[in-house]
């Protein structure tokens, strides 16, 4: 009877120690996983240089994060995106067209009577090169060859 | 003509004197606020980025509807 009790006690002690060992192993492996995860996150952070980027371009990074969130939220193929892109494209086209139209207009003015000689062009002040000179000489030639057209005006 | 020009000049000068300090103060305030915002972002980059991401996500969800 005593021997049975002793063996039972021994068995329970063995079971407890094995559970304890398993818990210890689990704890140590969890710690290793935690350390390796922390290292990996640190390496990724270093590689991405988030802090440095935020230091250099704080507003740009915020905007980029908002953009990423917008895309993740499913707003990419929405009507709002279409409107924003359409408006941006329209503004960009207008801005791109303004210098051409301006130069053409200045050329026309210069050709009309030399009144626009003092206009500033994109090529420089008083510079007569490129399109404006072409259009000016074209209109001068027209005046010389067909003076009646200018007289009427 | 000369008198009206003079009047106009005087009006412009008085307007500048009245509005100038207010404009300078507004500019100073704006600069201070900007610096404070930038400092906040630099101090807590992760939080700010996550917040911006969340804001963008919410806007995207709203726009998707």
Backbone of each chain as ProteinMPNN parsed JSONL, in Angstrom:
{"seq_chain_A": "XXXXXXXXXXXXXXXXXXXXXXXXXXXXXXXXXXXXXXXXXXXXXXXXXXXXXXXXXXXXXXXXXXXXXXXXXXXXXXXXXXXXXXXXXXXXXXXXXXXXXXXXXXXXXXXXXXXXXXXXXXXXXXXXXXXXXXXXXXXXXXXXXXXXXXXXX", "coords_chain_A": {"N_chain_A": [[0.825, -1.209, 0.0], [1.86, 1.221, 0.877], [3.93, 1.393, -0.891], [2.538, 1.746, -3.264], [1.374, 4.245, -2.841], [3.679, 5.764, -2.72], [4.668, 5.414, -5.275], [2.642, 6.596, -6.684], [2.873, 9.207, -5.766], [5.391, 9.778, -6.712], [4.861, 9.617, -9.42], [3.056, 11.709, -9.811], [4.723, 13.789, -9.159], [6.604, 13.588, -11.151], [4.969, 14.14, -13.344], [4.23, 16.776, -12.784], [6.69, 18.006, -12.881], [7.32, 17.582, -15.538], [5.336, 19.065, -16.817], [6.006, 21.53, -15.853], [8.494, 21.801, -17.06], [7.689, 21.864, -19.715], [6.203, 24.214, -19.721], [8.21, 26.007, -19.135], [9.79, 25.708, -21.435], [7.987, 26.567, -23.349], [7.703, 29.191, -22.537], [10.316, 30.141, -22.942], [10.581, 29.767, -25.688], [8.573, 31.438, -26.612], [9.6, 33.837, -25.782], [11.86, 33.933, -27.388], [10.647, 34.092, -29.908], [9.373, 36.549, -29.618], [11.6, 38.23, -29.315], [12.872, 37.843, -31.787], [10.89, 38.787, -33.499], [10.742, 41.436, -32.688], [13.291, 42.277, -33.404], [13.103, 41.932, -36.161], [11.111, 43.76, -36.831], [12.401, 46.069, -36.034], [14.545, 46.026, -37.842], [13.165, 46.289, -40.255], [12.074, 48.778, -39.846], [14.386, 50.283, -39.711], [15.337, 49.855, -42.283], [13.317, 50.996, -43.82], [13.426, 53.505, -42.854], [11.617, 55.193, -41.433], [11.404, 57.16, -39.45], [13.374, 58.993, -40.262], [12.383, 59.722, -42.757], [9.958, 60.887, -42.031], [10.955, 62.983, -40.549], [12.197, 64.439, -42.55], [10.199, 64.935, -44.51], [7.488, 65.751, -43.261], [4.733, 66.457, -43.794], [4.39, 65.378, -46.298], [4.696, 62.638, -45.831], [2.483, 62.22, -44.211], [0.436, 62.769, -46.013], [0.943, 60.753, -47.845], [0.362, 58.536, -46.273], [-2.362, 58.964, -45.832], [-3.212, 58.642, -48.442], [-2.551, 55.945, -48.929], [-4.237, 54.759, -47.058], [-6.659, 55.549, -48.146], [-6.698, 54.141, -50.55], [-6.63, 51.532, -49.527], [-9.049, 51.551, -48.228], [-10.756, 51.275, -50.287], [-11.353, 53.308, -52.015], [-10.274, 53.814, -54.462], [-11.369, 53.166, -57.012], [-13.57, 54.922, -57.244], [-16.207, 57.431, -57.591], [-15.34, 59.831, -56.601], [-12.539, 59.717, -56.832], [-12.356, 59.733, -59.598], [-13.363, 62.276, -60.144], [-11.457, 63.879, -58.846], [-9.117, 63.199, -60.248], [-9.881, 63.924, -62.833], [-10.306, 66.685, -62.542], [-7.72, 67.489, -61.799], [-6.295, 66.79, -64.084], [-7.475, 68.468, -65.949], [-6.755, 70.996, -64.954], [-3.976, 70.764, -65.15], [-3.652, 70.543, -67.913], [-4.602, 73.03, -68.726], [-2.733, 74.71, -67.489], [-0.478, 73.902, -68.851], [-1.092, 74.741, -71.38], [-1.24, 77.475, -71.248], [1.306, 78.989, -71.538], [1.841, 78.569, -74.301], [-0.402, 79.687, -75.555], [-0.115, 82.281, -74.647], [2.321, 83.068, -75.811], [1.615, 82.884, -78.496], [-0.354, 84.839, -78.596], [1.135, 87.106, -77.944], [2.833, 87.144, -80.107], [0.974, 87.631, -82.123], [0.132, 90.167, -81.358], [2.49, 91.609, -81.638], [2.874, 91.294, -84.308], [0.68, 92.659, -85.239], [1.16, 95.393, -84.969], [3.53, 96.122, -83.846], [3.157, 96.855, -81.29], [3.438, 95.206, -79.185], [6.106, 94.953, -78.59], [7.425, 95.325, -76.212], [6.573, 93.321, -74.611], [6.911, 90.684, -72.226], [8.31, 87.551, -72.796], [8.347, 83.948, -72.549], [10.849, 83.19, -73.278], [12.449, 85.258, -72.658], [13.027, 88.767, -71.844], [12.301, 91.058, -74.34], [13.439, 89.438, -76.169], [13.591, 88.129, -79.366], [12.738, 85.491, -80.546], [12.026, 82.195, -81.815], [8.636, 81.123, -81.816], [7.156, 83.493, -81.704], [8.593, 85.285, -83.254], [8.439, 84.068, -85.672], [5.655, 84.148, -86.204], [5.341, 86.873, -86.166], [6.946, 87.738, -88.303], [5.612, 86.481, -90.275], [3.157, 87.806, -90.291], [4.051, 90.326, -90.928], [4.972, 89.936, -93.498], [2.578, 89.389, -94.719], [1.375, 91.842, -94.499], [3.03, 93.36, -96.181], [2.681, 92.113, -98.658], [-0.051, 92.213, -99.09], [-1.401, 94.942, -98.659], [-3.957, 96.009, -98.46], [-5.518, 94.535, -96.771], [-4.708, 95.173, -94.206], [-5.171, 97.868, -94.172], [-7.9, 98.152, -94.145], [-8.539, 97.421, -91.582]], "CA_chain_A": [[0.0, 0.0, 0.0], [2.767, 2.37, 0.956], [4.691, 1.487, -2.146], [1.641, 2.306, -4.281], [1.282, 5.688, -2.583], [4.962, 6.377, -3.091], [4.782, 5.456, -6.75], [1.69, 7.614, -7.163], [3.482, 10.508, -5.484], [6.478, 9.957, -7.675], [4.259, 9.856, -10.738], [2.505, 13.078, -9.871], [5.859, 14.717, -9.152], [7.163, 13.546, -12.513], [4.027, 14.866, -14.232], [4.325, 18.217, -12.504], [7.97, 18.532, -13.38], [7.295, 17.615, -17.015], [4.5, 20.225, -17.189], [6.813, 22.722, -15.585], [9.51, 21.92, -18.115], [7.002, 22.279, -20.95], [5.861, 25.641, -19.579], [9.472, 26.745, -19.271], [10.164, 25.691, -22.862], [7.036, 27.441, -24.049], [8.056, 30.581, -22.196], [11.567, 30.544, -23.596], [10.368, 29.868, -27.144], [7.772, 32.655, -26.829], [10.521, 34.971, -25.637], [12.687, 33.98, -28.608], [9.803, 34.611, -30.998], [9.185, 37.978, -29.364], [12.859, 38.933, -29.605], [13.128, 37.831, -33.235], [9.899, 39.685, -34.124], [11.146, 42.81, -32.394], [14.451, 42.568, -34.248], [12.658, 42.06, -37.552], [10.407, 45.049, -36.947], [13.435, 47.107, -35.967], [15.286, 46.04, -39.115], [12.281, 46.862, -41.288], [11.97, 50.214, -39.564], [15.649, 50.898, -40.127], [15.432, 49.809, -43.747], [12.379, 51.974, -44.383], [13.823, 54.811, -42.322], [10.364, 55.932, -41.253], [11.67, 58.368, -38.647], [14.096, 59.957, -41.095], [11.481, 60.245, -43.801], [9.002, 61.801, -41.386], [11.7, 64.198, -40.195], [12.491, 65.233, -43.751], [8.952, 65.369, -45.173], [6.374, 65.357, -42.376], [3.421, 66.56, -44.446], [4.373, 64.429, -47.418], [4.445, 61.298, -45.286], [1.082, 62.165, -43.765], [-0.394, 62.674, -47.215], [1.13, 59.413, -48.405], [-0.392, 57.602, -45.425], [-3.786, 59.153, -46.145], [-3.435, 58.033, -49.767], [-2.544, 54.487, -48.768], [-5.487, 54.419, -46.373], [-7.752, 55.757, -49.105], [-6.686, 52.993, -51.475], [-7.014, 50.347, -48.752], [-10.473, 51.682, -47.916], [-11.54, 50.969, -51.485], [-11.788, 54.532, -52.685], [-9.517, 54.035, -55.701], [-12.254, 53.142, -58.189], [-14.819, 55.583, -56.876], [-16.507, 58.629, -58.374], [-14.512, 60.916, -56.055], [-11.223, 59.613, -57.469], [-12.522, 60.186, -60.982], [-13.498, 63.74, -60.14], [-10.167, 64.483, -58.477], [-8.186, 63.01, -61.365], [-10.355, 64.738, -63.956], [-10.025, 68.09, -62.244], [-6.271, 67.683, -61.852], [-5.876, 66.721, -65.49], [-7.94, 69.693, -66.619], [-5.91, 72.113, -64.496], [-2.634, 70.574, -65.714], [-3.7, 70.87, -69.343], [-4.717, 74.486, -68.856], [-1.443, 75.31, -67.131], [0.481, 73.604, -69.917], [-1.473, 75.45, -72.602], [-1.155, 78.924, -71.063], [2.474, 79.612, -72.192], [1.703, 78.543, -75.764], [-1.403, 80.687, -75.951], [0.448, 83.595, -74.361], [3.308, 83.372, -76.842], [0.885, 83.122, -79.747], [-1.025, 86.133, -78.461], [2.162, 88.149, -78.024], [3.253, 87.17, -81.507], [-0.083, 88.297, -82.883], [0.158, 91.583, -81.014], [3.672, 92.198, -82.261], [2.629, 91.32, -85.756], [-0.39, 93.609, -85.561], [1.61, 96.789, -85.103], [4.732, 96.376, -83.07], [2.799, 97.364, -79.968], [3.816, 94.244, -78.153], [7.558, 94.747, -78.558], [7.933, 95.341, -74.839], [6.024, 92.21, -73.833], [7.838, 89.654, -71.761], [7.968, 86.198, -73.241], [8.986, 82.906, -71.743], [12.257, 83.067, -73.675], [13.197, 86.37, -72.086], [12.486, 90.081, -72.153], [12.807, 91.652, -75.558], [14.039, 88.431, -77.036], [12.684, 87.852, -80.478], [13.105, 84.202, -81.119], [11.009, 81.16, -81.738], [7.334, 81.201, -82.467], [6.643, 84.849, -81.837], [9.229, 85.93, -84.39], [7.86, 83.444, -86.866], [4.313, 84.683, -86.468], [5.478, 88.297, -86.455], [7.443, 87.909, -89.664], [4.529, 86.026, -91.157], [2.146, 88.865, -90.43], [4.673, 91.444, -91.643], [4.95, 89.576, -94.914], [1.188, 89.531, -95.172], [1.122, 93.28, -94.652], [3.735, 93.859, -97.355], [2.121, 91.57, -99.903], [-1.461, 92.571, -99.229], [-1.619, 96.081, -97.75], [-5.377, 96.374, -98.341], [-6.121, 93.832, -95.645], [-4.414, 95.891, -92.965], [-5.768, 99.194, -94.208], [-9.315, 98.057, -93.778], [-8.64, 97.298, -90.126]], "C_chain_A": [[0.857, 1.255, 0.0], [3.538, 2.558, -0.343], [3.839, 2.074, -3.264], [1.511, 3.822, -4.124], [2.549, 6.409, -3.031], [5.088, 6.488, -4.606], [3.83, 6.502, -7.328], [2.264, 9.023, -6.963], [4.604, 10.824, -6.471], [5.945, 10.309, -9.06], [3.739, 11.266, -10.859], [3.632, 14.101, -9.893], [6.495, 14.775, -10.546], [6.283, 14.337, -13.487], [4.138, 16.359, -14.048], [5.613, 18.785, -13.055], [7.981, 18.588, -14.903], [6.442, 18.788, -17.506], [5.285, 21.51, -16.985], [7.859, 22.932, -16.659], [8.884, 22.419, -19.434], [6.66, 23.769, -20.905], [7.106, 26.497, -19.741], [9.889, 26.857, -20.733], [9.285, 26.638, -23.659], [7.382, 28.905, -23.813], [9.311, 31.038, -22.93], [11.385, 30.681, -25.107], [9.535, 31.116, -27.477], [8.668, 33.885, -26.744], [11.398, 35.118, -26.888], [11.907, 34.554, -29.784], [9.617, 36.112, -30.854], [10.424, 38.763, -29.735], [13.101, 39.001, -31.109], [12.147, 38.759, -33.966], [10.302, 41.14, -33.917], [12.331, 43.223, -33.255], [14.032, 42.799, -35.695], [11.96, 43.389, -37.782], [11.41, 46.199, -36.927], [14.218, 47.213, -37.267], [14.459, 46.67, -40.23], [12.189, 48.377, -41.111], [13.236, 50.94, -40.007], [15.754, 50.969, -41.633], [14.52, 50.853, -44.387], [12.712, 53.387, -43.946], [12.604, 55.728, -42.146], [10.621, 57.246, -40.523], [12.352, 59.442, -39.491], [13.208, 60.58, -42.151], [10.488, 61.241, -43.207], [9.699, 63.1, -40.996], [11.903, 65.098, -41.414], [11.21, 65.792, -44.38], [7.75, 64.991, -44.313], [5.012, 65.384, -43.067], [3.305, 65.563, -45.603], [4.071, 63.016, -46.942], [3.004, 61.152, -44.822], [0.155, 62.005, -44.966], [-0.296, 61.292, -47.838], [0.344, 58.382, -47.598], [-1.89, 57.729, -45.672], [-4.118, 58.494, -47.484], [-3.484, 56.523, -49.687], [-3.835, 54.024, -48.095], [-6.681, 54.531, -47.3], [-7.856, 54.571, -50.067], [-7.134, 51.728, -50.746], [-8.504, 50.366, -48.409], [-11.363, 51.453, -49.112], [-12.012, 52.194, -52.229], [-11.152, 54.754, -54.038], [-10.435, 54.116, -56.913], [-13.611, 53.761, -57.847], [-15.01, 56.836, -57.724], [-15.631, 59.799, -57.925], [-13.122, 60.92, -56.691], [-11.289, 60.113, -58.905], [-12.606, 61.695, -61.057], [-12.166, 64.412, -59.872], [-9.19, 64.385, -59.648], [-8.578, 63.869, -62.56], [-10.043, 66.206, -63.753], [-8.54, 68.396, -62.336], [-5.758, 67.71, -63.27], [-6.257, 67.998, -66.232], [-7.053, 70.876, -66.255], [-4.514, 72.006, -65.119], [-2.61, 70.942, -67.191], [-3.784, 72.375, -69.553], [-3.39, 75.163, -68.565], [-0.409, 75.08, -68.223], [0.181, 74.428, -71.161], [-1.252, 76.953, -72.482], [0.085, 79.544, -71.733], [2.369, 79.65, -73.707], [0.741, 79.63, -76.231], [-0.848, 82.095, -75.764], [1.431, 84.008, -75.452], [2.642, 83.672, -78.178], [0.246, 84.506, -79.73], [-0.023, 87.269, -78.598], [2.663, 88.288, -79.446], [2.245, 87.895, -82.369], [-0.063, 89.791, -82.634], [1.336, 92.274, -81.684], [3.478, 92.328, -83.758], [1.615, 92.373, -86.132], [0.105, 95.04, -85.661], [2.812, 97.11, -84.28], [4.447, 96.893, -81.683], [3.268, 96.446, -78.868], [5.296, 93.998, -78.068], [8.1, 94.651, -77.143], [7.409, 94.191, -73.998], [7.114, 91.241, -73.425], [7.395, 88.303, -72.299], [8.652, 85.201, -72.334], [10.467, 82.791, -72.069], [13.084, 84.211, -73.105], [12.609, 87.688, -72.535], [13.135, 90.593, -73.419], [13.452, 90.668, -76.503], [13.08, 88.143, -78.165], [13.131, 86.563, -81.142], [11.94, 83.27, -81.059], [9.725, 81.505, -82.444], [6.888, 82.634, -82.71], [7.273, 85.543, -83.036], [8.653, 85.382, -85.687], [6.533, 84.077, -87.214], [4.385, 86.161, -86.807], [5.933, 88.518, -87.886], [6.377, 87.494, -90.679], [3.514, 87.156, -91.368], [2.722, 90.089, -91.134], [4.655, 91.185, -93.142], [3.554, 89.765, -95.479], [0.867, 90.999, -95.414], [1.745, 93.805, -95.938], [3.068, 93.389, -98.645], [0.702, 92.027, -100.132], [-1.793, 93.73, -98.284], [-3.09, 96.431, -97.551], [-6.018, 95.712, -97.113], [-5.888, 94.565, -94.333], [-5.037, 97.26, -92.936], [-7.203, 99.183, -93.737], [-9.52, 97.992, -92.28], [-8.194, 98.593, -89.5]], "O_chain_A": [[0.625, 2.203, -0.751], [3.766, 3.669, -0.822], [4.342, 2.811, -4.112], [1.532, 4.576, -5.096], [2.51, 7.486, -3.625], [5.542, 7.497, -5.145], [4.14, 7.19, -8.301], [2.166, 9.893, -7.829], [4.744, 11.937, -6.978], [6.486, 11.161, -9.766], [3.946, 11.939, -11.869], [3.532, 15.14, -10.546], [6.866, 15.837, -11.044], [6.773, 15.09, -14.329], [4.14, 17.12, -15.015], [5.644, 19.88, -13.617], [8.56, 19.497, -15.498], [6.785, 19.431, -18.497], [5.247, 22.434, -17.797], [8.096, 24.05, -17.117], [9.446, 23.249, -20.149], [6.801, 24.488, -21.894], [7.086, 27.549, -20.379], [10.28, 27.922, -21.211], [9.75, 27.395, -24.511], [7.364, 29.734, -24.723], [9.377, 32.146, -23.461], [11.948, 31.58, -25.732], [9.764, 31.767, -28.497], [8.526, 34.837, -27.512], [11.65, 36.219, -27.378], [12.412, 35.375, -30.55], [9.692, 36.856, -31.832], [10.345, 39.812, -30.374], [13.477, 40.041, -31.648], [12.52, 39.433, -34.926], [10.221, 41.963, -34.829], [12.391, 44.341, -33.768], [14.517, 43.71, -36.367], [12.182, 44.058, -38.791], [11.295, 47.163, -37.684], [14.522, 48.306, -37.744], [14.955, 47.461, -41.032], [12.22, 49.143, -42.074], [13.192, 52.028, -40.582], [16.187, 51.971, -42.201], [14.89, 51.507, -45.361], [12.32, 54.355, -44.598], [12.568, 56.858, -42.634], [10.126, 58.301, -40.918], [11.986, 60.617, -39.457], [13.261, 61.782, -42.411], [10.212, 62.29, -43.79], [9.119, 64.181, -41.097], [11.801, 66.323, -41.337], [11.145, 66.968, -44.736], [7.065, 64.012, -44.607], [4.229, 64.443, -42.94], [2.243, 64.988, -45.841], [3.294, 62.29, -47.562], [2.381, 60.107, -45.008], [-0.786, 61.212, -44.94], [-1.288, 60.725, -48.296], [-0.262, 57.471, -48.162], [-2.606, 56.728, -45.716], [-5.167, 57.87, -47.638], [-4.344, 55.887, -50.296], [-4.445, 53.036, -48.502], [-7.601, 53.714, -47.251], [-8.943, 54.072, -50.354], [-7.921, 50.945, -51.277], [-9.138, 49.315, -48.313], [-12.587, 51.435, -48.984], [-12.973, 52.125, -52.996], [-11.436, 55.75, -54.703], [-10.303, 55.017, -57.741], [-14.66, 53.184, -58.133], [-14.12, 57.251, -58.466], [-15.231, 60.642, -58.729], [-12.591, 61.973, -57.044], [-10.398, 60.823, -59.372], [-11.997, 62.32, -61.925], [-11.78, 65.367, -60.547], [-8.522, 65.358, -59.996], [-7.725, 64.466, -63.216], [-9.576, 66.889, -64.664], [-8.141, 69.426, -62.878], [-4.909, 68.526, -63.629], [-5.484, 68.534, -67.026], [-6.649, 71.657, -67.117], [-3.938, 73.003, -65.556], [-1.667, 71.575, -67.666], [-3.129, 72.93, -70.435], [-2.967, 76.066, -69.286], [0.429, 75.941, -68.492], [1.092, 74.777, -71.912], [-1.094, 77.638, -73.493], [-0.059, 80.542, -72.44], [2.755, 80.635, -74.336], [1.023, 80.384, -77.162], [-1.068, 82.983, -76.588], [1.39, 85.131, -75.954], [3.044, 84.586, -78.897], [0.296, 85.244, -80.714], [-0.282, 88.265, -79.273], [2.889, 89.395, -79.935], [2.612, 88.681, -83.242], [-0.217, 90.589, -83.558], [1.207, 93.373, -82.223], [3.859, 93.319, -84.382], [1.676, 92.928, -87.229], [-0.492, 95.836, -86.386], [3.093, 98.284, -84.036], [5.355, 97.32, -80.97], [3.471, 96.881, -77.734], [5.729, 92.971, -77.544], [9.104, 93.984, -76.895], [7.743, 94.077, -72.819], [8.084, 91.006, -74.145], [6.211, 87.969, -72.25], [9.438, 85.569, -71.461], [11.256, 82.345, -71.235], [14.312, 84.126, -73.079], [11.808, 87.746, -73.468], [14.358, 90.569, -73.562], [13.964, 91.063, -77.55], [11.888, 87.937, -77.941], [13.813, 86.568, -82.167], [10.971, 83.513, -80.341], [9.722, 82.099, -83.522], [6.327, 82.962, -83.755], [6.607, 86.291, -83.752], [8.415, 86.109, -86.651], [6.299, 84.49, -88.35], [3.608, 86.659, -87.622], [5.394, 89.363, -88.6], [6.257, 88.061, -91.765], [3.078, 87.415, -92.49], [2.011, 90.804, -91.84], [4.368, 92.073, -93.944], [3.387, 90.251, -96.597], [0.193, 91.36, -96.378], [1.131, 94.565, -96.687], [2.909, 94.155, -99.596], [0.295, 92.21, -101.279], [-2.395, 93.521, -97.231], [-3.435, 97.086, -96.567], [-6.937, 96.26, -96.504], [-6.752, 94.58, -93.456], [-5.392, 97.78, -91.878], [-7.657, 100.081, -93.029], [-10.54, 98.446, -91.762], [-8.195, 98.72, -88.276]]}, "seq_chain_B": "XXXXXXXXXXXXXXXXXXXXXXXXXXXXXXXXXXXXXXXXXXXXXXXXXXXXXXXXXXXXXXXXX", "coords_chain_B": {"N_chain_B": [[-7.815, 115.014, -60.743], [-5.247, 114.532, -59.808], [-5.732, 114.924, -57.135], [-7.493, 112.884, -56.565], [-5.852, 110.722, -56.975], [-4.067, 111.151, -54.941], [-5.774, 110.819, -52.779], [-6.408, 108.161, -53.092], [-3.923, 107.015, -52.686], [-3.512, 107.717, -50.02], [-5.591, 106.307, -48.815], [-4.821, 103.723, -49.379], [-2.459, 103.639, -47.963], [-3.338, 103.986, -45.314], [-4.909, 101.738, -45.057], [-2.963, 99.786, -45.28], [-1.492, 100.36, -42.999], [-3.372, 99.721, -41.093], [-4.059, 97.056, -41.582], [-1.675, 95.766, -41.865], [-0.166, 95.086, -39.376], [-1.948, 93.193, -38.32], [-1.894, 91.273, -40.286], [0.765, 90.488, -40.107], [0.757, 89.407, -37.563], [-1.028, 87.309, -37.91], [0.439, 85.802, -39.708], [2.595, 85.106, -38.08], [1.294, 83.56, -36.164], [0.381, 81.492, -37.746], [2.799, 80.391, -38.593], [3.796, 79.526, -36.125], [1.87, 77.601, -35.419], [2.234, 75.809, -37.479], [4.858, 74.954, -36.997], [4.452, 73.727, -34.542], [2.77, 71.628, -35.239], [4.452, 70.185, -36.95], [6.474, 69.472, -35.163], [5.005, 67.833, -33.45], [4.339, 65.736, -35.178], [6.885, 64.781, -35.728], [7.663, 63.926, -33.24], [5.888, 61.846, -32.654], [5.836, 59.755, -34.833], [4.841, 57.213, -35.637], [2.269, 57.034, -34.517], [1.047, 59.231, -35.746], [1.229, 58.494, -38.432], [-0.305, 56.182, -38.449], [-2.744, 57.265, -37.692], [-3.223, 58.96, -39.876], [-3.419, 57.051, -41.847], [-5.725, 55.746, -41.003], [-7.57, 57.811, -41.267], [-7.477, 58.19, -44.043], [-8.435, 55.702, -44.821], [-11.051, 55.789, -43.843], [-12.062, 57.889, -45.383], [-11.831, 56.701, -47.875], [-13.642, 54.59, -47.574], [-15.992, 56.017, -47.312], [-16.072, 57.275, -49.769], [-16.406, 55.142, -51.44], [-19.007, 54.353, -51.308]], "CA_chain_B": [[-7.156, 113.732, -61.032], [-4.126, 114.415, -58.878], [-6.304, 114.816, -55.786], [-8.052, 111.535, -56.394], [-4.694, 109.824, -56.837], [-3.559, 111.352, -53.58], [-6.733, 110.162, -51.878], [-6.245, 106.71, -53.245], [-2.661, 106.663, -52.014], [-3.737, 107.822, -48.567], [-6.455, 105.187, -48.407], [-4.013, 102.5, -49.429], [-1.487, 103.689, -46.857], [-4.033, 103.747, -44.034], [-5.306, 100.324, -45.056], [-1.747, 99.01, -45.009], [-1.146, 100.542, -41.586], [-4.35, 99.024, -40.249], [-4.093, 95.604, -41.824], [-0.315, 95.222, -41.831], [0.158, 94.358, -38.137], [-2.801, 91.999, -38.188], [-1.37, 90.263, -41.215], [2.024, 89.975, -39.545], [0.414, 88.558, -36.42], [-1.624, 86.079, -38.45], [1.534, 85.009, -40.278], [3.355, 84.546, -36.96], [0.49, 82.48, -35.582], [0.374, 80.369, -38.691], [4.126, 79.765, -38.536], [3.884, 78.81, -34.848], [1.016, 76.408, -35.494], [2.894, 74.885, -38.406], [6.007, 74.357, -36.291], [3.941, 72.828, -33.508], [2.267, 70.412, -35.919], [5.603, 69.426, -37.439], [7.118, 68.874, -33.982], [4.147, 66.736, -32.984], [4.489, 64.616, -36.123], [8.229, 64.216, -35.575], [7.754, 63.237, -31.94], [5.085, 60.606, -32.68], [5.616, 59.443, -36.261], [3.999, 56.023, -35.803], [0.878, 57.394, -34.199], [0.519, 60.126, -36.773], [1.057, 57.744, -39.682], [-1.47, 55.302, -38.283], [-3.931, 58.129, -37.722], [-3.451, 59.394, -41.258], [-3.879, 55.856, -42.566], [-7.126, 55.526, -40.608], [-8.373, 58.879, -41.888], [-7.583, 57.854, -45.465], [-9.296, 54.517, -44.944], [-12.44, 56.231, -43.64], [-12.451, 58.658, -46.578], [-12.009, 55.721, -48.954], [-14.898, 53.862, -47.342], [-17.106, 56.928, -47.614], [-16.092, 57.529, -51.219], [-16.789, 53.921, -52.161], [-20.476, 54.196, -51.277]], "C_chain_B": [[-6.042, 113.468, -60.015], [-4.62, 114.211, -57.444], [-6.849, 113.421, -55.539], [-6.929, 110.504, -56.24], [-4.133, 109.894, -55.426], [-4.463, 110.658, -52.55], [-6.562, 108.655, -51.883], [-4.99, 106.229, -52.509], [-2.827, 106.668, -50.504], [-4.562, 106.654, -48.052], [-5.656, 103.892, -48.357], [-3.042, 102.452, -48.259], [-2.162, 103.378, -45.516], [-4.478, 102.287, -43.918], [-4.113, 99.441, -44.697], [-1.373, 99.11, -43.527], [-2.084, 99.778, -40.66], [-4.212, 97.506, -40.352], [-2.722, 94.966, -41.646], [0.025, 94.462, -40.556], [-0.668, 93.098, -37.945], [-2.303, 90.871, -39.076], [-0.1, 89.618, -40.665], [1.743, 89.028, -38.388], [-0.159, 87.217, -36.906], [-0.537, 85.173, -39.018], [2.339, 84.323, -39.177], [2.615, 83.354, -36.335], [0.515, 81.242, -36.464], [1.705, 79.624, -38.64], [4.28, 78.946, -37.254], [3.094, 77.501, -34.9], [1.666, 75.349, -36.378], [4.058, 74.173, -37.721], [5.551, 73.361, -35.228], [3.466, 71.508, -34.119], [3.434, 69.542, -36.367], [6.325, 68.74, -36.274], [6.322, 67.67, -33.478], [4.324, 65.508, -33.879], [5.851, 63.951, -35.941], [8.381, 63.453, -34.264], [7.026, 61.895, -31.95], [4.805, 60.207, -34.125], [4.671, 58.263, -36.478], [2.53, 56.33, -35.585], [0.268, 58.243, -35.31], [0.278, 59.381, -38.076], [-0.158, 56.833, -39.597], [-2.77, 56.112, -38.329], [-4.266, 58.571, -39.132], [-3.977, 58.239, -42.109], [-5.366, 55.609, -42.277], [-8.037, 56.569, -41.258], [-8.579, 58.587, -43.381], [-8.515, 56.682, -45.7], [-10.768, 54.922, -44.819], [-12.928, 57.008, -44.877], [-12.707, 57.709, -47.757], [-13.318, 54.962, -48.813], [-16.097, 54.737, -47.698], [-17.225, 57.14, -49.124], [-16.59, 56.325, -52.0], [-18.299, 53.772, -52.261], [-21.139, 54.793, -52.507]], "O_chain_B": [[-5.908, 112.379, -59.456], [-4.042, 113.459, -56.659], [-6.692, 112.853, -54.458], [-7.046, 109.546, -55.476], [-3.781, 108.89, -54.807], [-4.0, 110.017, -51.607], [-6.571, 107.986, -50.849], [-4.989, 105.208, -51.822], [-2.362, 105.771, -49.801], [-4.275, 106.086, -46.998], [-5.79, 103.084, -47.438], [-2.82, 101.407, -47.646], [-1.64, 102.618, -44.7], [-4.431, 101.685, -42.845], [-4.228, 98.49, -43.924], [-0.997, 98.128, -42.888], [-1.686, 99.265, -39.615], [-4.246, 96.784, -39.355], [-2.612, 93.783, -41.321], [0.46, 93.313, -40.627], [-0.172, 92.074, -37.476], [-2.286, 89.701, -38.695], [0.094, 88.404, -40.737], [2.39, 87.991, -38.241], [0.177, 86.151, -36.39], [-0.569, 83.955, -38.846], [2.717, 83.157, -39.288], [3.199, 82.315, -36.025], [0.65, 80.113, -35.993], [1.743, 78.393, -38.643], [4.811, 77.835, -37.27], [3.575, 76.445, -34.487], [1.65, 74.158, -36.067], [4.223, 72.959, -37.845], [6.159, 72.309, -35.031], [3.726, 70.427, -33.59], [3.417, 68.324, -36.194], [6.733, 67.584, -36.379], [6.886, 66.633, -33.127], [4.443, 64.384, -33.392], [5.968, 62.726, -35.99], [9.12, 62.472, -34.18], [7.481, 60.927, -31.339], [3.669, 60.306, -34.59], [3.818, 58.288, -37.366], [1.668, 55.934, -36.37], [-0.858, 58.014, -35.752], [-0.732, 59.592, -38.747], [-0.939, 56.725, -40.542], [-3.76, 55.691, -38.928], [-5.427, 58.564, -39.542], [-4.847, 58.413, -42.963], [-6.15, 55.307, -43.176], [-9.126, 56.253, -41.735], [-9.683, 58.713, -43.911], [-9.289, 56.67, -46.657], [-11.618, 54.463, -45.582], [-14.048, 56.812, -45.35], [-13.654, 57.881, -48.524], [-14.018, 54.718, -49.796], [-17.072, 54.279, -48.294], [-18.323, 57.179, -49.679], [-17.133, 56.469, -53.095], [-18.809, 53.142, -53.188], [-22.363, 54.744, -52.633]]}, "name": "protein", "num_of_chains": 2, "seq": "XXXXXXXXXXXXXXXXXXXXXXXXXXXXXXXXXXXXXXXXXXXXXXXXXXXXXXXXXXXXXXXXXXXXXXXXXXXXXXXXXXXXXXXXXXXXXXXXXXXXXXXXXXXXXXXXXXXXXXXXXXXXXXXXXXXXXXXXXXXXXXXXXXXXXXXXXXXXXXXXXXXXXXXXXXXXXXXXXXXXXXXXXXXXXXXXXXXXXXXXXXXXXXXXXXXXXXXXXX"}
